């Protein structure tokens, strides 16, 4: 399975701060729950990667 593989799985994503000063990405799909905690600096890097992917997706869809 790769980034371009489509699947019929529905998942929910929640993003927020924890009481310990971390940024949590919480993914749930059916009975599966995945909490992923990141230092604020790591979360900023992830946000930058998301912004770059958005720009690439916009460029690809406008062609």
Secondary structure, DSSP 8 states (H G I E B T S, - for coil): --TT-------EEEEEE-TTS-EEEEEEETTEEEEEEE-HHHHHHHHHHHHHHHHHHHHHHT-
